[in-house]
Amino acid sequence: MQLQHPQLLLALLGLVLMVALYLLLLQWKKNTYKKIGDAALVQQLTADYSKTKFLIKFLLVAAAFTLMAFALASPRKPNGSSAIHRKGIDVMIALDVSRSMLAQDLKPDRLSRAKQFISRLIDKLPDDRIGIVLFAGKAYLQMPLTTDHAAAKMYLSSASTDVVPTQGTVLGDALKMCYTAFNNNEKKYRSVVLITDGEDHDDNAISIAKAMADEGVMINTIGVGSVSGSTIIDPVTNDVKKDAEGNAVITRLNESVLKQIAAAANGIYQPLASADAAATAISSQLKTLGSRAVKDTTSLVYTYYFQWLLALALACIVIEFFLSEKITARRKTLKPAASTLSIAVIILSLLPSTNSFAQKAEALVKKGNHAYAAGQYAAAADSYKKAAAINPKNTKALFNLGNALYKNGKKDEALQAYDEAIANARQPIDQSDTWYNKGVIYQHNNKLPECIDAYKKALRINPADEDARLNLQKALLKQQQQNNNNKQKQQQQQQNQQQKKDNPK
């Protein structure tokens, strides 16, 4: 048995206030008796009052409040004897998403090749915990350390040059963010994989790498790009990026700084020529760190017991409500203080249920993700549908449902799920990705007008979506070819009709 939110037990401090108010009330009664002065009159006025029942009523309210606090903390027990134990290390992946990563000296561009490498590396680290940091002019923790590799790949797929608004390449900040994400109680089994073109705007990266090495962190670096350099294509204008003087900006791989960082932190430097070769080299280097036992709880399904505590709390409130302070059995009035506290406890009892529904929906989404990663698209769709039934505005469930239905051959149902996801999406990037997926389905169904419209809407929301731009160009080209073919057919038909008119009968 464990508590999902043990920090919420701080609500029990409210018991101290309740006891203080109870004692103050008793003191007020004593003072009131003294003010009356006539003991016989006091005895007559309070003849039907029971001190014991008044104490019991207070204890019932206090018990209900205590049960509510424990219900908020959500006691639960994992189904099964224990969580899954693995042996592995913690690996933080720091990915450069600055505009220089759009250079095309590696096809289709540096960022795409880097993401391909990370995907290969994740496949080679089945027992390790993975975290992702994205950086440019600043560094952001995209995903904390987890053994859920399917989730890591989903986060990776959304990485783009637009997720970090501040441009530049600050390697030092990226290394610091990775170090913060580690469990600093351990001095080993930790490594950083830094993936960048090395155009550093920070002179502290090497000194930070040395400090991390002293704390037992290995840093391996991946150089993306070519030493000779390449121009950068502006995703908005689709032209070569130029400086203030009108000269084309050239971005070059800075191998020197990446080699120094790797050497300072007991790692290796690997140029990204081949994603598979680089992933193999880095995974082999990571194996030199050894491994330690890691408990994986991401796939556990819990049994929750808060509802039983709520039932007991409700029973206490009902008993307190009908229990009279007087010796006579009939209750005439309800004390205002007790009434207010009882109502507050009832309102408090409603809060955990909402939390539980949200947790259940997230558990179903995670279950669907595992099924989807395993190629079990029908099972994945079923889990996503259940999650959406609990929370019809769960954009993640609706978006993933569309993907699973499409993989399962149910394209019309997939389009309907995407429409619901767009209607409930709060983030523009979610709407853009959903329009893109609709475009893919229309394109496969050869519905070019709908396909083109979907890609255009995706690009209006996210002009940096190169996949949508490329697919839109293909769809427009195919539409033009179809129009040309139709014109040729019409011209041929007109010529045939003219020949019939010119020929004698």
C-alpha positions in Angstrom: 0.0 0.0 0.0 1.2 3.5 -0.8 0.0 7.1 -1.1 0.0 8.6 -4.5 0.1 12.2 -3.2 1.6 12.0 0.4 2.2 15.7 0.4 -1.5 16.3 0.6 -1.5 14.9 4.2 -0.5 18.4 5.2 -4.2 19.0 5.2 -4.2 17.1 8.6 -2.8 20.3 10.1 -6.4 21.5 10.0 -7.1 19.1 12.9 -5.0 21.4 15.1 -7.2 24.3 14.3 -10.3 22.2 14.8 -9.1 21.1 18.3 -8.2 24.7 19.2 -11.7 25.9 18.2 -13.3 23.0 20.2 -11.4 23.9 23.3 -12.2 27.6 22.8 -15.9 26.7 22.6 -15.7 24.7 25.8 -14.0 27.6 27.5 -16.7 30.0 26.2 -19.4 27.8 27.7 -17.7 27.8 31.1 -17.4 31.5 31.0 -21.1 31.9 30.1 -22.1 29.6 33.0 -20.1 31.8 35.4 -21.7 35.0 34.0 -25.2 33.6 34.8 -24.0 33.0 38.3 -27.0 31.0 39.6 -25.9 27.4 39.6 -29.5 26.1 40.0 -30.6 28.1 37.0 -27.7 26.9 34.9 -28.5 23.3 35.9 -32.1 23.8 34.9 -31.2 25.3 31.5 -28.7 22.6 30.6 -30.6 19.6 32.0 -31.1 18.0 28.6 -27.6 18.8 27.4 -25.1 15.9 27.0 -21.3 16.7 27.2 -20.6 13.2 26.0 -22.7 13.5 22.9 -21.2 16.9 22.1 -17.7 15.3 22.3 -18.8 12.5 20.1 -20.2 14.9 17.5 -16.8 16.7 17.4 -14.9 13.4 17.1 -17.1 12.4 14.2 -16.4 15.6 12.3 -12.7 15.3 13.1 -12.7 11.7 11.8 -14.5 12.7 8.6 -11.9 15.5 8.0 -9.1 13.0 8.6 -10.6 10.5 6.2 -11.0 13.2 3.6 -7.3 14.1 4.0 -6.2 10.5 3.4 -8.6 10.2 0.5 -6.9 13.3 -1.1 -3.6 11.5 -0.7 -5.1 8.7 -2.7 -4.0 5.4 -1.1 -3.4 2.7 -3.7 -1.8 -0.7 -4.3 -0.2 -1.9 -7.5 -1.9 -4.9 -9.1 0.7 -7.7 -8.8 3.4 -8.5 -6.3 5.9 -5.8 -7.4 7.0 -3.4 -10.1 9.3 -4.4 -13.0 13.0 -4.3 -12.1 15.5 -3.6 -14.8 19.3 -3.0 -14.9 20.3 0.1 -16.6 21.7 3.7 -16.5 20.3 7.2 -16.8 20.9 8.8 -20.2 19.9 12.5 -20.8 19.8 13.3 -24.5 20.5 17.0 -25.3 19.3 17.9 -28.9 20.2 21.2 -30.6 17.1 22.7 -32.2 18.7 26.0 -33.3 18.1 27.3 -36.9 21.5 26.1 -38.0 20.2 22.5 -37.6 18.1 23.2 -40.7 21.2 23.2 -42.9 21.1 20.5 -45.6 24.7 19.3 -45.7 23.1 16.2 -44.2 20.0 15.1 -46.1 17.2 16.0 -45.7 18.6 18.3 -43.0 20.7 18.1 -39.8 17.8 18.0 -37.4 16.0 15.2 -39.2 19.2 13.1 -39.2 19.8 13.9 -35.5 16.3 12.7 -34.6 16.9 9.5 -36.7 20.0 8.9 -34.7 18.2 9.4 -31.4 15.5 6.9 -32.4 18.2 4.3 -33.2 20.0 5.0 -29.9 16.8 4.6 -27.9 16.2 1.2 -29.5 19.7 0.1 -28.4 19.1 1.1 -24.7 16.1 -1.0 -23.8 16.9 -1.2 -20.0 18.0 2.4 -19.5 16.0 5.5 -18.4 15.9 8.2 -21.1 15.3 12.0 -20.7 15.3 14.7 -23.4 16.5 18.3 -23.3 16.0 20.6 -26.2 18.1 23.7 -26.5 19.1 26.7 -28.7 19.6 30.1 -27.1 18.1 28.5 -23.9 17.6 24.9 -22.7 14.3 23.3 -21.8 13.5 19.9 -20.2 11.3 18.3 -22.8 10.9 14.9 -21.0 12.2 13.8 -17.6 13.9 10.5 -17.1 11.6 7.5 -17.8 11.7 3.9 -19.0 8.7 4.6 -21.3 10.7 4.6 -24.5 7.5 4.9 -26.6 6.7 8.2 -24.9 10.3 9.3 -25.5 9.9 8.8 -29.3 6.6 10.7 -29.2 8.3 13.7 -27.6 11.2 13.3 -30.0 8.8 13.5 -33.0 7.5 16.9 -31.9 11.0 18.5 -31.7 11.5 21.4 -34.1 13.3 24.7 -34.3 10.2 26.5 -33.2 10.0 24.9 -29.7 12.8 27.2 -28.4 12.0 30.8 -29.2 15.5 32.2 -28.3 18.0 31.5 -31.1 21.6 30.6 -30.6 23.5 27.5 -29.4 24.3 27.6 -25.6 25.9 24.2 -24.9 26.6 25.1 -21.2 22.9 25.7 -20.4 22.0 22.4 -22.1 24.6 20.5 -20.0 23.4 22.2 -16.8 19.8 21.3 -17.5 20.8 17.6 -18.1 22.7 17.6 -14.8 19.6 19.0 -13.0 17.5 16.2 -14.4 19.7 13.5 -12.8 19.3 12.0 -9.3 22.2 13.9 -7.7 22.3 11.4 -4.8 24.2 9.0 -7.2 27.7 9.5 -8.4 27.7 7.0 -11.3 25.4 5.4 -13.9 24.7 8.8 -15.5 25.6 10.0 -19.0 24.7 12.8 -21.4 24.6 12.5 -25.1 25.0 16.0 -26.6 23.9 16.3 -30.3 24.7 19.5 -32.0 26.7 21.2 -34.8 28.9 22.8 -32.1 28.4 26.4 -33.1 28.7 27.4 -29.4 27.9 30.9 -28.2 28.9 30.0 -24.6 32.5 29.8 -23.4 31.7 27.8 -20.2 30.7 24.5 -21.8 34.1 22.8 -21.3 34.4 23.9 -17.7 30.9 22.7 -17.0 31.7 19.4 -18.6 34.8 19.0 -16.3 32.6 19.8 -13.3 30.0 17.2 -14.3 32.8 14.6 -14.9 33.9 15.2 -11.3 30.4 14.3 -10.3 30.6 11.0 -12.2 28.7 12.1 -15.3 30.0 10.9 -18.7 29.4 13.2 -21.7 29.4 11.8 -25.3 29.1 14.2 -28.2 27.6 13.8 -31.6 28.7 16.2 -34.4 26.0 17.0 -36.9 26.9 18.6 -40.2 30.1 19.1 -42.2 33.3 21.0 -41.5 33.1 22.7 -44.9 29.7 24.1 -43.9 26.4 24.8 -45.6 23.8 27.6 -46.1 20.6 27.7 -44.0 17.2 27.6 -45.6 14.7 30.0 -43.9 11.6 27.9 -43.3 9.3 31.0 -43.6 10.7 32.4 -46.9 12.2 29.2 -48.2 15.2 31.2 -49.2 18.9 31.1 -48.1 19.3 33.0 -44.8 21.5 36.1 -45.2 23.3 38.4 -42.7 22.8 42.1 -42.3 25.2 42.8 -45.2 23.3 40.5 -47.6 25.8 37.7 -47.5 24.7 34.1 -47.2 25.1 32.7 -43.7 27.3 29.6 -43.6 27.0 27.2 -40.7 29.9 24.8 -40.0 30.4 21.8 -37.8 32.7 22.8 -34.8 34.3 19.5 -34.1 37.0 21.0 -31.9 34.7 22.1 -29.1 32.7 18.8 -29.2 35.9 16.8 -28.9 37.1 18.9 -26.0 33.8 18.4 -24.1 33.8 14.7 -24.7 37.5 14.4 -23.6 36.8 16.5 -20.5 33.9 14.2 -19.4 35.4 10.8 -20.2 33.2 10.3 -23.2 33.8 10.0 -27.0 33.1 12.2 -30.0 31.3 10.7 -32.9 30.5 12.5 -36.2 26.9 11.7 -37.5 27.7 10.2 -40.8 25.5 7.1 -40.3 22.7 7.0 -37.7 23.2 3.3 -37.2 27.0 3.5 -36.8 26.8 6.4 -34.5 24.1 4.8 -32.3 26.2 1.6 -32.1 29.3 3.5 -31.1 27.5 5.5 -28.4 25.6 2.5 -27.0 28.9 0.6 -26.7 30.5 3.5 -24.9 27.5 3.7 -22.5 27.9 0.0 -21.6 31.3 0.9 -20.0 29.4 2.7 -17.2 28.0 -0.6 -15.9 24.4 -0.7 -14.6 22.3 -0.7 -11.5 18.8 -1.9 -10.6 16.0 0.5 -11.8 12.4 0.1 -10.7 10.0 0.7 -13.7 6.5 1.7 -12.5 5.2 3.2 -15.7 3.3 0.1 -16.8 1.7 -0.6 -13.4 -2.1 -0.5 -13.0 -3.1 0.5 -9.5 -6.1 -0.3 -7.3 -7.3 2.8 -5.5 -9.0 2.8 -2.1 -10.0 6.5 -1.7 -13.6 5.7 -2.4 -13.8 3.5 0.8 -12.4 6.4 2.9 -15.0 8.7 1.3 -17.8 6.3 2.2 -16.6 6.2 5.8 -16.3 9.9 5.9 -19.8 10.3 4.6 -21.1 7.9 7.2 -19.4 10.0 9.9 -21.1 13.1 8.6 -24.5 11.5 8.4 -24.2 10.2 12.0 -23.1 13.6 13.2 -25.9 15.3 11.5 -28.6 13.1 13.1 -26.9 12.8 16.5 -28.4 15.2 19.0 -26.4 17.0 21.7 -29.4 16.7 24.0 -30.3 13.8 26.1 -33.7 13.7 24.3 -33.6 11.6 21.2 -35.2 14.3 18.9 -32.9 16.8 17.3 -34.4 20.3 17.1 -31.5 22.4 15.8 -28.2 22.0 14.2 -25.2 23.9 15.6 -23.9 26.4 13.0 -20.3 25.5 13.6 -20.9 21.8 13.1 -23.1 22.5 10.1 -20.5 24.6 8.3 -17.7 22.1 8.9 -19.9 19.2 7.7 -20.7 21.0 4.5 -17.0 21.8 4.0 -16.1 18.2 4.4 -18.8 17.1 1.9 -17.5 19.6 -0.7 -13.9 18.3 0.0 -15.1 14.8 -0.6 -16.0 15.6 -4.2 -12.5 16.7 -5.2 -10.6 13.3 -5.3 -13.2 11.8 -7.7 -12.3 14.3 -10.4 -8.6 13.5 -9.8 -9.4 9.8 -10.1 -11.2 10.1 -13.5 -8.2 12.1 -14.9 -5.8 9.5 -13.6 -7.8 6.7 -15.2 -8.0 8.5 -18.5 -4.2 9.0 -18.5 -3.6 5.3 -17.6 -5.8 4.3 -20.6 -3.8 6.6 -22.9 -0.6 5.1 -21.7 -2.0 1.6 -22.2 -3.0 2.6 -25.7 0.5 3.9 -26.4 2.1 0.6 -25.4 -0.3 -1.3 -27.6 0.3 1.1 -30.5 4.1 0.7 -30.2 3.6 -3.0 -30.3 1.6 -2.8 -33.5 -1.7 -3.8 -31.8 -3.7 -1.0 -33.3 -7.2 -2.3 -32.6 -6.3 -2.7 -28.9 -4.7 0.8 -28.9 -7.8 2.3 -30.5 -10.0 0.6 -27.8 -7.9 2.1 -25.0 -8.0 5.6 -26.6 -11.8 5.4 -27.0 -12.2 4.5 -23.4 -10.0 7.5 -22.4 -12.0 9.8 -24.6 -15.2 8.5 -23.1 -14.0 9.5 -19.7 -12.8 12.9 -20.9 -14.2 13.9 -24.3 -11.9 16.9 -24.4 -8.7 14.8 -24.0 -6.8 16.0 -27.1 -4.1 13.4 -26.7 -6.5 10.5 -26.6 -8.4 11.8 -29.6 -5.3 12.4 -31.6 -3.8 9.0 -30.8 -7.2 7.4 -31.5 -7.1 8.9 -35.0 -3.6 7.4 -35.6 -4.6 4.0 -34.3 -7.8 3.9 -36.5 -5.8 4.9 -39.5 -3.3 2.2 -38.9 -6.2 -0.2 -38.5 -7.6 0.7 -41.9 -10.6 2.7 -40.6 -9.8 6.0 -42.3 -13.3 7.6 -42.1 -13.4 7.0 -38.3 -9.8 8.3 -38.1 -10.9 11.6 -39.8 -13.8 11.9 -37.3 -11.4 11.5 -34.4 -9.0 14.1 -35.8 -11.9 16.5 -36.2 -12.8 16.1 -32.5 -9.1 16.5 -31.6 -8.9 19.8 -33.6 -12.1 21.1 -31.9 -10.7 20.5 -28.4 -7.0 21.3 -29.0 -5.7 24.1 -26.8 -2.2 24.3 -28.3 -1.7 25.5 -31.9 1.0 22.8 -32.5 -1.6 20.1 -31.7 -4.0 21.5 -34.3 -1.2 21.7 -36.9 -0.2 18.1 -36.4 -3.8 16.9 -36.6 -4.4 18.8 -39.8 -1.2 17.3 -41.2 -2.5 13.7 -40.4 -5.8 14.5 -42.1 -3.9 15.6 -45.1 -2.0 12.3 -45.2 -5.2 10.3 -45.1 -6.8 12.4 -47.9 -3.6 12.0 -49.9 -3.7 8.2 -49.7 -7.4 8.3 -50.7 -6.4 10.4 -53.7 -8.7 13.3 -52.5 -6.4 16.0 -53.6 -8.6 19.1 -52.9 -9.2 18.0 -49.3 -5.6 17.0 -48.9 -4.3 20.3 -50.2 -6.7 22.2 -47.9 -5.6 20.2 -44.8 -1.8 20.8 -45.5 -2.5 24.5 -46.0 -4.3 24.8 -42.7 -1.4 22.9 -41.0 1.1 25.4 -42.5 -0.9 28.4 -41.6 -0.8 27.3 -37.9 2.9 26.1 -38.0 4.8 27.6 -41.0 7.9 25.7 -39.9 6.4 22.2 -40.6 8.6 21.0 -43.4 6.8 17.7 -43.8 3.5 19.5 -44.4 5.3 21.8 -46.9 6.8 18.9 -48.8 3.6 16.9 -48.9 1.7 20.0 -50.1 4.1 20.5 -53.0 3.7 16.8 -54.0 -0.1 17.1 -53.8 -0.1 20.3 -55.8 2.1 18.8 -58.5 -0.1 15.7 -58.7 -3.2 17.9 -59.0 -1.5 19.9 -61.8 -0.7 16.7 -63.6 -4.3 15.5 -63.3 -5.6 18.8 -64.6 -3.2 18.6 -67.6 -4.3 15.0 -68.3 -7.9 16.1 -68.2 -7.2 19.0 -70.6 -5.5 16.6 -73.0 -8.4 14.2 -72.9 -10.8 17.0 -73.5 -8.8 18.3 -76.5 -8.6 14.8 -77.9 -12.3 14.4 -77.6 -12.9 17.7 -79.3 -10.5 16.7 -82.2 -12.3 13.4 -82.6 -15.7 15.1 -82.7 -14.3 17.6 -85.3 -13.0 14.8 -87.5 -16.4 13.1 -87.5 -18.0 16.4 -88.7 -15.4 16.8 -91.5 -15.6 13.2 -92.7 -18.4 12.6 -95.4 -21.1 10.2 -94.5 
